[in-house]
Amino acid sequence: MNIGIPLETRLGETRVASTPEVVKKLVGKGFGVLVESGAGARAGYPDAEYESAGARLTDRAGAYDVDLLLKVRRPDEDDVAAMRSGGVYIGLLESCGEDAIVSAMLEKGVQVLGLERMPRTSRAQSMDVLSSQSNIAGYRATIEAAARYGRFFPMMMTSAGAAKPARVVVLGAGVAGLQAIATARRLGADVHAYDVRPETHEQILSLGAKPIVLDLGESGAGEGGYAKELTDEAKTRQQAALGEALAKAHVIITTALIPCRAAPVLVTEEVVARMRPGSVIVDLAAASGGNCPLTVADEIVERHGVIIVGLTNYPALVPADASAFYARNLLNLIEIMVEPGDDGPQLKDLDADDITAATRVSAPA
């Protein structure tokens, strides 16, 4: 059974779906691994390291003509055309609802495992790429905020005087938000955090931050550990109550997302206008419309004297570790997908396991 690892061609994408460390383990399990030449270069993994790990370098066509295709970003039409009928695609799909690319893969006879569909269970945790990459995003977004903010994050006491710690507010206490809180605290900031799910308060406190508690008249806790969309009345209450806390912030890091919905607006233009000049907003929801209506996806803008960062791919800014985490997630997934055979690993029935069954995309009835 052959595994293919192609070069990611999406603009700005520096990650690779597997690393030499993981390739060596796959080869040791009896897989043939074909790596497109240059696939790992932007993540700091040269071709020579893949060859030393037992992989065979190939061209783009060779990396796609395999039994298991591993990718980071969503495939395009050319990618689908190069896939082997009867093969398995493993990667992110980055879509909701009807999807022409997914339909094309299914029509070609490709089995599709969309990693966004990974269940939030203890057993699946080691395969959850959304969590591993969100963790990196929360860290890197905080570093971005500290670099853009023209003052210190920690309190500084020097012979030249003292500086107060930056007041950082993190909106959303999911994986990315909790890592942003932890990173900002490690940098010495005074950190406050808010989430619509009451159960996150204990997690916020455990990281040394102060929870912002609002009475919205309803809970924002949804299924699978995600937040759900609030009613319009609750949204209005939320914006009014949050405004005062946000206007006092020197740095705001927003991470509030609802799967397959536009990002909720939490930081209004009125709040931005009230913030201190030189303050920074890092909007991790930029790709979904932004938690601030002034955010521009993949741009850094200044509005009312406030710097608003709308970058949409923070893991690609830490490509070596992001790729390593992603590769290990996929290795753990592959291990439950195959069983030993006379001629090497054999693919199991993907519907027979609750994880692969949940991740597999089927043709509509």
N, C-alpha and C positions, 0 to 999 in steps of 0.2 A: 504494500500500500504506500503510495507516494503522497507527500505533503508539499504544497507549493507556497512560497513566500514571495510575493511580487513587491516591486517598488511602489510606494504610495505616490500617486500623481496629483492629488488635490493640492491646490495652491497653499503654500505655507505649512503643509503637513511634513513633519520631520520624523515621525515615529515609524517603526517597522513592527510587523505582527509577531515576529519571533527573534530571539537573540541567539548568539553562538552558544551560550550556556544551556538554553532550553533545547536548541537543535541537537546538541550532543546527547541529551537525555532521550530525545525522540529517536535518534539513530540507534541508541542503545536498546530501545524497545523494539527495534526491527523495522522502523519506517525508513523509506527513502525520502530524503529532503532535498528539494530543488529550490534554490534561492536565486532570484533575478539579480544579475550583477549590479551592484551599487545600491541594493535595497536598504541596507543598514548604514550606509555611509553618513547620512545626515544625523543619525543618532549616535555616531561614534563607534559603529561596528563595521570594520572594513571587511571586504570579501575574503581576505586571507584568514580571518578568524572563523568565518563560516566553513571554509574548506578544512581548516584544522579540526573543526568540530565534527567533520564527516559529511557535510553537505556537498552537493554538486551545484556549481554555478551554471546558470542557464540564461537564455534570453526571456523576453516577456511571454512569448508563446509557450515556452516550456514550463514557466512558473504557473501558468493557468491550466495547462493540460494535465491535471493531477486528480487524485481521488479526494483529497481534502485541501481546499483552498483557504488559507488564512489571510484575512485582511483587517485593517484598522478602520478605514473609511468606506463609506457607501460606494458600491461599484457603479460604473456608467455603462452605456450601451456597448462600447467596445470591449469592456471587461466581460460582459455577459457573452458576447460573441465568441470570446476566446476560451470560455469555460467548457469543461468536458461534460457531455451528457452522462448522467448517472453519478456525477461527482457530488460533493457536499461543500457548500459555502458556509464559512464560519466567520462572522464579523458583524459590525454595526450596520444597520439599515438606515437610520436617521430619517424615519418617515412615520406617518400615522395614516391610518385608513387605506384607501386604494393606492396602489403603488405599481406603476408600469414596469419598473425595473424588476421588482420581485415577481410580478406576473411573467415577465420574460424568462426569468430563471426557472420558474416552475414549469413553464411550457417547454423548456428545453430539457426537462427531466433532472434538473439540479435540485437537490434537497437543500433547503435554506434554514440556517440557524441564525436568528436575529438576536444578538446578545443583549439588546435592550429589554428583551422578554424574560431574562433570567429571573427566576423567582427569588423573593427575599426570604430565604430560609437558611437555617444554620448550615445545612449540607451544601448549599449552593454558594455560600459566602466566598469560598476560595476561588470561584469562577466568575465572580461578579465584576465585570470590567467597568461598569458605570461607577461602582463604589471606588475602585482603585484609581480610576482617572479623575473622579471628583475630588478625592483626597489630595491628589497632586494639584488640581486646579485651585483648591482652597489655599494651599500653601503658596503657590506661585502668585496668586492674585494679591495676597497680603504683602509679598515682597515687592510686587509692582506698586502697590499703594505706598509703601514706605519709601520707595525710590522716587515717586512723583511728589510726595509731600515734602515741602520745603523746610520742614522742622524735624526735630528729633521725635522718635517714637517713645523712648524711655525718658524718665526724669533724669536730668543731668546736673550734677553739682560740680562746679569747677571754680578755680580762683577768679575766673572772669564773670562769674554769676551762675545763676541756676535757671534751668528750663523745666517747665512742667511737662508731664507725660501727655502724649497725644490722646485725645478721647476718640476711640474707635467704636463704631456701632456696626455690628454684623446682623444682617437681616436674613433669617433662615438658618435653622440649626440642623440641617441634614448633614451628610458626609462632608460636603465642601464647606459649609458654614462652621461646623465644629473644628475642622482643621484650620480655618481662617482664625477662629477664636484662639486656638492653641498657639498658632504662629504669632499672632499679634501680642499675646501674653508673653511669649518667650522673648519678643522684642521689647518688652517693657511698657507696652501701652496700657492705658486705662480702658478696659474693654466692656462694652455693654452689648447685649444681644437680644433679639426678639424672634419668636416663632409662633405661628397660630396654634401649634399643637402643645397643649399644657404639659404633656409628658416630657418635653425637652428641657424644662426648667432645671431639673436635677442635673442633666448633662452639662448645661451651661455653667451652673455653679461649680461642678466638679472640675472644670477647666480654669477656674479662678476668675470668671467673668460675672457680670451682674445682669440677671434677666430683666427685661423690660416687660412688665405685666400690664395687659390691657383687658378691660371688660368689654367684649364684643357681643355678648349675648348668645354666642354659639361657639362650638369647637371647630377648629380647622383640621382635625385629624381625619385622614382618609385611609384607604385600604393599602396594605403592603408597606406601611411605614411612610407613605407619601402624604403630603398635604392635599386637602381637597379645596375646591374653589368655594369662597365665601359667598353669601348672598349679597346683593347690592347694598342692602342696609348695613350689613356688617362691614363691607368694604369702606363705606362712607365713615363709619365710626372709627375704623382702623386708621384711615388717613388723618382724620382730625386728631386722634389721640397720639399718633406717632409723631406728628409734626413737630411738637415741642422738643422731644428727645433728639430728633434728627437734626434740627436746626442748630443744636449745640455741638454737634459732632464735628471733629476735624477731618475724620476719615469715615466714609460709609462703604461697607462691602456688602453688596446685595447678592443673595444666592437663591431667592425664592422662585421656584419653578413648579408648575403643575403639568404632569405628563400630557402631551398632545393638546395643550391649551396655550393661549397667549399668556405671557408672564404677567402677574398682577402688578399694578402700579402702586408702589409704596413710597417713592420719593418724588413728590410733585414738584413742578417748577417753582411754586411758591416757597417750598422748603429750600430748594437750591438757592433762590434769591436771598434767603435769610441766612445762609451759611457764611462763615468767615471767608474772605478772599484767600485763595491759596489752598483751600480745602480740597479733598479728593473724594470722588465717588468711583468705585470699581464695580461695574455692573456685570456679574457673571451670567445674567439672564439676557444679555444683549442679543443673542441669536434668536431668542423667542419674543423679541419686541422690547425687552428691557424692563427692569423694575423702576426705571426712571424714564419718563417720556422724552427727555433730552438726549438720551443715549443714542449714539450712532454705531451700528454694528461694525466692528473691525476698524474703528477710528478712535482717536483720542482728541476730544474737543474741549473747549473752554466756554462755559456759559455762566454769566453773572459772577465771573471771577473764580469759578469752581472748575477744576479739572475733572472731566468725566471720561473714564476709560471703558471702551466698549469692545475690547479684544474678545474673541470667541473661541480660542483654542489654546488655553493655558498649558495643558499637558505637552503640547508641541514645543513649548519653551523650555521644557525639562526632558528632552527626548530620550536620553539614555535610560533614566530611571522609569519614565513613563512606559517605554517599550519593554523594559524588563518586567514591570508589574503586569502589563498586558499579556506578555508572552507566558508568564507563569499561570495567569488565569486560564489561558487557552490550553496549556498543558494539562491542567487539572480537569478541564472539560473533556479533552480528548481521552484521558485515561478512563472515564466512565462510558465512553462511546464505543470502545473496541474491546475485543477479547482475543487471546492467543489462538493462532491457527497453524496449520501445517506449513503454510507459505508466508507466515508473518501475521501481523495484526489483522483481524477481520472486523468489519463494522457490525455492530449490534443493531437490533430493531430500535430506531430512535424513539418510537412511541411507547416502548416498554419501560422507560425510565422517566420518572416525574420531571426531572430537570430538562432532559433533551426534548421531552414531549411538550413542555411549556415553551421552550425556546424555538422549536421547529415551527415554521410558517407553512400552513397548508393552503391549498387552493380553495377559494370560496365554494361553498356548496351550490 
